[in-house]
């Protein structure tokens, strides 16, 4: 690893920039990021991930061509946020893990997923989520949070960080100082909250304080504006919050990474120069530019950063402090080191014991809230229709091709299936209702019905004597549904579908406990 005393100003500034790329090869665009901008961090999204072998070979190429090996990062939270979805062990999402009431699951799943991500050449995961989800209408966090209880979130996040660390994977918990009690998704707008320090100390900061005390390596800053601290800037651009609160008051000494600066919360409210200037002067170490993946914008971003550094508008002391931290963690997490050949690690991908644990946690997470009519378990003699949502992105952090198999595909006996929009039209409603009388049981997989009035209206119209509702995302759907049979799985994933198929047919019990309150 290069020493800071040997680095040019351009190399130092490059280390403080994180970029996303298009495609699945070492393209001219990626070459520009790695060799010209000399970005200190490269982040993968779903479209960059074709197969484990392709990812491994591409990461080898990135490391080979970089003067200073970059962090190779990913958002692999588990559940609804996963970029590598085939060929490695998967993990249930945070709220499903929380529903098991066993914090060791957070540790084991993080370690298992971390080992396999490390095999592929990733060295940085933007996980786990440390937000306390105490707002049923939160559109962006919701099931990505372990719980509404700050101490429980702290317990589970602490275990997950430990698991990733033992797997050799750098982590950045998110979204400081908290994105759990907002009703605005920062991908599409600027969330503004007016909580004071006493409120933050009781709720939002509890998980972050816990892991900071454990020598946490990284934190991702949110784009939430906390007006009691800073009336002008969201957290990512706020010196009062990043330097004042996080570093000086809370004593955090690790890396601070911004959430993507192309998100509307920032990008629609500030110029590119204002973003670069305030981002670096806030105390953030790495500024992420992801979403748009616009090559010209990335070049301009890097050019502005270098010019501001040359003009002294980003002090050299700030730059050197950040680069020292970056190099320290790159050395600590052996950034740039990978197996020689894919065949050296391929036999340990989708490790059977890791796969079995992930499925057991998914099984144990299932939560039965109501079975008042005794409709469960289903009988083999029942004629069953599974109504399944046409999955769409709810928040832009998710994969943009969340095409998943249907729960019906995993049932142990034949059932019929009917796909329907998340917000069904009048025609779709009529089409479904015309079929209902032909079936003994209707298993309706609700998907964020508490955000979709049309979906809730349809579900409430179906004959309750034959209706089983399975919430395959937020458990808060029950707040808008008048139904006597209701099960929560917290996510629409293969792990979840397999668990549900077993539970609905009586093979396993629903042992999960709801980690949030239903009002």
KOLNU-631480 format. One record per residue (C-alpha): x, y, z; chain. Coordinates in pm, whole numbers. Layout:
<sites>
      X      Y      Z chain
      X      Y      Z     A
...
</sites>
This chain:
<sites>
      X      Y      Z chain
      0      0      0     A
    133    342    -99     A
    231    583    180     A
     57    919    196     A
    394   1098    172     A
    445    938   -171     A
    107   1045   -310     A
     26   1334   -542     A
   -266   1564   -466     A
   -461   1405   -752     A
   -408   1059   -603     A
   -519   1179   -260     A
   -836   1340   -395     A
   -910   1027   -599     A
   -899    817   -283     A
  -1184   1028   -145     A
  -1418    956   -437     A
  -1645    652   -474     A
  -1803    571   -812     A
  -2052    329   -967     A
  -2013    192  -1318     A
  -2225     42  -1596     A
  -2192   -304  -1744     A
  -2017   -620  -1634     A
  -1672   -584  -1792     A
  -1358   -373  -1753     A
  -1501   -114  -1992     A
  -1352    221  -2099     A
  -1581    382  -1837     A
  -1450    163  -1555     A
  -1094    205  -1683     A
  -1141    584  -1660     A
  -1263    556  -1301     A
   -983    324  -1189     A
   -688    459  -1390     A
   -767    826  -1461     A
   -975    944  -1166     A
   -800    680   -949     A
  -1117    640   -744     A
  -1062    507   -394     A
  -1386    310   -403     A
  -1580    130   -676     A
  -1934     14   -599     A
  -2130   -265   -767     A
  -2502   -270   -842     A
  -2721   -556   -964     A
  -2653   -499  -1334     A
  -2278   -533  -1271     A
  -2329   -884  -1129     A
  -2380  -1161  -1386     A
  -2224  -1458  -1208     A
  -1973  -1527   -929     A
  -1701  -1609  -1183     A
  -1762  -1287  -1379     A
  -1752  -1081  -1058     A
  -1432  -1252   -942     A
  -1255  -1196  -1275     A
  -1367   -833  -1295     A
  -1246   -761   -943     A
   -908   -915  -1033     A
   -893   -681  -1332     A
   -979   -376  -1120     A
   -707   -459   -868     A
   -451   -530  -1140     A
   -501   -192  -1308     A
   -528     30  -1000     A
   -220    211   -865     A
   -378    193   -521     A
   -627    -92   -488     A
   -975     52   -435     A
  -1236    -52   -187     A
  -1466   -275   -392     A
  -1803   -217   -233     A
  -2159   -345   -249     A
  -2498   -302    -82     A
  -2567   -661     23     A
  -2797   -616    320     A
  -2998   -932    258     A
  -3371   -955    203     A
  -3497   -695    -44     A
  -3156   -529    -91     A
  -2903   -765   -249     A
  -2690   -713   -559     A
  -2549  -1064   -597     A
  -2859  -1282   -605     A
  -2727  -1606   -751     A
  -2433  -1832   -684     A
  -2360  -1724   -326     A
  -2539  -1768      5     A
  -2825  -1523     57     A
  -2953  -1382    385     A
  -3293  -1281    513     A
  -3331   -908    566     A
  -3298   -724    895     A
  -3661   -727   1010     A
  -3693  -1099    936     A
  -3379  -1158   1144     A
  -3523   -939   1420     A
  -3842  -1147   1421     A
  -3641  -1457   1521     A
  -3561  -1287   1855     A
  -3210  -1433   1837     A
  -2932  -1180   1786     A
  -2679  -1456   1717     A
  -2854  -1499   1381     A
  -2740  -1148   1285     A
  -2380  -1244   1363     A
  -2386  -1580   1185     A
  -2562  -1458    872     A
  -2330  -1158    837     A
  -2023  -1376    881     A
  -2149  -1633    631     A
  -2242  -1377    368     A
  -1919  -1186    437     A
  -1705  -1494    373     A
  -1860  -1553     32     A
  -1853  -1185    -68     A
  -1485  -1178     27     A
  -1425  -1485   -190     A
  -1551  -1283   -489     A
  -1316   -993   -416     A
  -1550   -756   -235     A
  -1390   -592     66     A
  -1655   -339    175     A
  -2027   -392    244     A
  -2260    -99    306     A
  -2443   -282    583     A
  -2596   -337    830     A
  -2880    -86    863     A
  -2881     85   1202     A
  -3200    283   1157     A
  -3473    244   1417     A
  -3794    200   1218     A
  -4059    360   1437     A
  -4261    509   1151     A
  -4507    274    980     A
  -4514    505    677     A
  -4137    503    624     A
  -4101    424    252     A
  -3727    360    238     A
  -3619    182    561     A
  -3913    -19    695     A
  -3822   -393    675     A
  -3455   -302    625     A
  -3449   -222    999     A
  -3420   -485   1273     A
  -3683   -326   1496     A
  -3849    -15   1636     A
  -3665    -77   1965     A
  -3333    115   1975     A
  -3162   -132   2209     A
  -3269   -427   1996     A
  -3139   -257   1681     A
  -2812   -191   1866     A
  -2786   -556   1976     A
  -2842   -698   1629     A
  -2631   -439   1448     A
  -2343   -499   1688     A
  -2357   -872   1614     A
  -2372   -818   1237     A
  -2071   -584   1241     A
  -1878   -845   1439     A
  -1972  -1113   1185     A
  -1861   -909    886     A
  -1536   -814   1060     A
  -1454  -1179   1132     A
  -1517  -1254    764     A
  -1261   -987    669     A
  -1517   -747    528     A
  -1515   -373    598     A
  -1858   -243    699     A
  -2031     92    698     A
  -2345    102    913     A
  -2618    333    792     A
  -2785    586    776     A
  -2638    820   1040     A
  -2783    983   1245     A
  -3099    789   1155     A
  -3349    752    871     A
  -3608    547   1061     A
  -3864    810   1154     A
  -3914    982    820     A
  -4196    958    568     A
  -3983   1080    275     A
  -3747    861     72     A
  -3422   1055     26     A
  -3384    899   -320     A
  -3673   1119   -434     A
  -3692   1407   -183     A
  -3528   1575    115     A
  -3643   1433    451     A
  -3654   1704    718     A
  -3688   1625   1090     A
  -3675   1853   1392     A
  -3567   1611   1667     A
  -3346   1759   1936     A
  -3045   1598   2104     A
  -3245   1447   2390     A
  -3472   1266   2143     A
  -3176   1146   1934     A
  -2997   1020   2246     A
  -3301    810   2340     A
  -3373    660   1998     A
  -3180    731   1677     A
  -2826    748   1816     A
  -2850    444   2046     A
  -2740    184   1786     A
  -2466    407   1645     A
  -2324    484   1991     A
  -2306    113   2069     A
  -2099     19   1764     A
  -1882    332   1783     A
  -1780    214   2129     A
  -1678   -118   1964     A
  -1431     58   1729     A
  -1668     52   1431     A
  -1473     89   1102     A
  -1729    281    895     A
  -2048    486    896     A
  -2263    597    604     A
  -2415    943    643     A
  -2777    998    547     A
  -2927   1281    345     A
  -3173   1362    624     A
  -3180   1727    735     A
  -3183   1761   1114     A
  -3291   2121   1161     A
  -3206   2138   1531     A
  -2842   2092   1423     A
  -2829   2246   1078     A
  -3106   2441    906     A
  -2914   2469    579     A
  -2760   2131    499     A
  -2855   1762    519     A
  -2625   1537    720     A
  -2393   1445    431     A
  -2305   1811    375     A
  -2318   1927    737     A
  -1998   2000    929     A
  -2212   2055   1239     A
  -2334   1694   1228     A
  -2041   1499   1079     A
  -1758   1682   1256     A
  -1949   1838   1545     A
  -2178   1554   1652     A
  -2028   1235   1507     A
  -1657   1299   1540     A
  -1625   1546   1828     A
  -1918   1455   2055     A
  -1950   1083   1981     A
  -1578   1019   1927     A
  -1604    830   1598     A
  -1260    771   1447     A
  -1348    551   1149     A
  -1438    625    787     A
  -1743    834    701     A
  -1893    762    360     A
  -2181    961    212     A
  -2494    804     78     A
  -2506    851   -299     A
  -2484   1219   -383     A
  -2695   1174   -696     A
  -3001   1113   -477     A
  -3266   1382   -511     A
  -3238   1495   -148     A
  -2900   1647   -236     A
  -2879   1661   -613     A
  -3201   1858   -659     A
  -3109   2116   -396     A
  -2739   2192   -447     A
  -2499   2244   -738     A
  -2226   1989   -804     A
  -1965   2233   -673     A
  -2166   2294   -353     A
  -2197   1918   -304     A
  -1822   1859   -345     A
  -1720   2158   -131     A
  -1960   2089    155     A
  -1925   1712    136     A
  -1550   1719    195     A
  -1561   2007    442     A
  -1834   1837    645     A
  -1580   1578    753     A
  -1687   1294    522     A
  -1395   1086    398     A
  -1544    934     81     A
  -1805   1101   -138     A
  -2018    850   -330     A
  -2154    931   -674     A
  -2367    636   -776     A
  -2720    655   -914     A
  -2691    834  -1248     A
  -2362    668  -1353     A
  -2305    956  -1589     A
  -1944    948  -1711     A
  -1924   1320  -1786     A
  -2069   1403  -1444     A
  -1814   1176  -1277     A
  -1529   1348  -1461     A
  -1666   1690  -1366     A
  -1707   1581  -1004     A
  -1343   1466   -986     A
  -1224   1780  -1165     A
  -1411   2008   -922     A
  -1271   1817   -625     A
   -912   1851   -749     A
   -956   2221   -831     A
  -1103   2299   -487     A
   -812   2113   -327     A
   -557   2305   -537     A
   -727   2634   -442     A
   -711   2543    -73     A
  -1090   2539    -39     A
  -1058   2185     88     A
   -776   2220    344     A
   -476   1991    304     A
   -515   1891    669     A
   -869   1766    592     A
   -751   1575    285     A
   -456   1415    464     A
   -667   1312    763     A
   -919   1141    536     A
   -657    970    320     A
   -473    845    629     A
   -797    685    749     A
   -869    537    407     A
   -521    382    378     A
   -538    254    735     A
   -859     59    669     A
   -741    -62    331     A
   -440   -215    502     A
   -647   -351    791     A
   -892   -526    556     A
   -626   -644    307     A
   -778   -450     18     A
   -647   -576   -315     A
   -589   -930   -191     A
   -783  -1210   -360     A
   -743  -1576   -441     A
   -529  -1646   -747     A
   -797  -1832   -945     A
  -1176  -1860   -926     A
  -1140  -2236   -888     A
   -957  -2175   -559     A
  -1276  -2042   -398     A
  -1567  -2169   -610     A
  -1621  -2487   -406     A
  -1689  -2276    -95     A
  -1965  -2069   -257     A
  -2323  -2161   -162     A
  -2170  -2360    121     A
  -2440  -2611    232     A
  -2416  -2533    604     A
  -2441  -2158    534     A
  -2738  -2215    303     A
  -2911  -2430    566     A
  -2867  -2163    833     A
  -3012  -1892    607     A
  -3318  -2108    539     A
  -3364  -2190    908     A
  -3360  -1820    997     A
  -3618  -1750    725     A
  -3831  -2035    863     A
  -3801  -1904   1219     A
  -3890  -1548   1116     A
  -4245  -1624    999     A
  -4491  -1448   1227     A
  -4859  -1541   1265     A
  -5072  -1248   1380     A
  -5417  -1396   1317     A
  -5574  -1734   1236     A
  -5922  -1661   1368     A
  -6112  -1875   1118     A
  -5877  -2172   1147     A
  -5791  -2161    777     A
  -5432  -2264    840     A
  -5273  -2498    765     A
  -5404  -2547    413     A
  -5516  -2896    317     A
  -5400  -3087     11     A
  -5764  -3126    -84     A
  -5818  -2748    -86     A
  -5843  -2578   -421     A
  -5607  -2285   -364     A
  -5542  -1965   -558     A
  -5225  -1771   -475     A
  -5257  -1402   -564     A
  -4911  -1257   -606     A
  -4798   -897   -666     A
  -4608   -797   -975     A
  -4302   -688   -776     A
  -4188   -335   -845     A
  -3920   -119   -694     A
  -4058     51   -383     A
  -3741    250   -317     A
  -3449    306   -554     A
  -3205    129   -322     A
  -3359   -197   -445     A
  -3264   -379   -760     A
  -3444   -239  -1063     A
  -3528   -587  -1191     A
  -3679   -742   -882     A
  -3835  -1020  -1087     A
  -3897  -1303   -848     A
  -4059  -1640   -870     A
  -4398  -1664   -707     A
  -4481  -1824   -372     A
  -4700  -2068   -566     A
  -4390  -2216   -731     A
  -4270  -2351   -395     A
  -4593  -2505   -267     A
  -4572  -2884   -212     A
  -4901  -2945   -393     A
  -5056  -2788   -700     A
  -5210  -2444   -658     A
  -5318  -2189   -914     A
  -5158  -1845   -931     A
  -5280  -1503  -1034     A
  -5046  -1206  -1079     A
  -5176   -860   -999     A
  -5038   -505   -977     A
  -4935   -359   -642     A
  -5196    -88   -708     A
  -5457   -285   -904     A
  -5685   -114  -1154     A
  -6063   -158  -1161     A
  -6023   -408  -1445     A
  -5767   -611  -1249     A
  -5991   -616   -943     A
  -6288   -737  -1147     A
  -6078  -1008  -1312     A
  -5963  -1146   -978     A
  -6302  -1124   -806     A
  -6462  -1317  -1093     A
  -6243  -1617  -1004     A
  -6288  -1623   -626     A
  -6591  -1853   -613     A
  -6400  -2135   -785     A
  -6157  -2174   -491     A
  -6170  -2301   -133     A
  -5885  -2077    -17     A
  -5735  -1752   -148     A
  -5377  -1680    -39     A
  -5326  -1310   -111     A
  -4965  -1193    -84     A
  -4994   -830     21     A
  -4707   -599    -72     A
  -4702   -260     99     A
  -5082   -241    107     A
  -5050     32    369     A
  -4905    254     94     A
  -5154    138   -173     A
  -5521    214   -111     A
  -5636     22   -419     A
  -5462   -296   -301     A
  -5608   -266     49     A
  -5959   -209    -90     A
  -5936   -522   -304     A
  -5810   -742    -20     A
  -6087   -615    209     A
  -6344   -711    -58     A
  -6250  -1081    -70     A
  -6460  -1334    125     A
  -6296  -1355    469     A
  -6408  -1716    516     A
  -6157  -1824    253     A
  -5893  -1546    266     A
  -5538  -1590    398     A
  -5323  -1275    378     A
  -4946  -1316    371     A
  -4756   -987    403     A
  -4449  -1042    185     A
  -4299   -707    270     A
  -4404   -463    543     A
  -4592   -609    840     A
  -4779   -278    873     A
  -5025   -386    599     A
  -5254   -513    875     A
  -5320   -151    978     A
  -5535   -105    665     A
  -5673   -458    634     A
  -5979   -604    806     A
  -5884   -970    777     A
  -5900  -1265   1021     A
  -5597  -1455    886     A
  -5262  -1275    859     A
  -4901  -1396    838     A
  -4582  -1185    804     A
  -4273  -1294    611     A
  -4109   -945    588     A
  -3976   -995    236     A
  -4043  -1141   -108     A
  -3741  -1368   -142     A
  -3680  -1730   -233     A
  -3582  -1803    129     A
  -3911  -1651    241     A
  -4120  -1837    -19     A
  -3971  -2171     80     A
  -4043  -2098    446     A
  -4401  -1989    370     A
  -4471  -2297    160     A
  -4372  -2515    455     A
  -4569  -2312    708     A
  -4889  -2276    505     A
  -4906  -2653    458     A
  -4835  -2741    822     A
  -4476  -2863    790     A
  -4337  -2599   1030     A
  -4476  -2360   1290     A
  -4462  -1981   1276     A
  -4221  -1897   1559     A
  -4147  -1533   1478     A
  -4229  -1238   1701     A
  -4324   -903   1549     A
  -4028   -662   1604     A
  -4249   -353   1559     A
  -4578   -232   1706     A
  -4897   -244   1506     A
  -5127     45   1588     A
</sites>
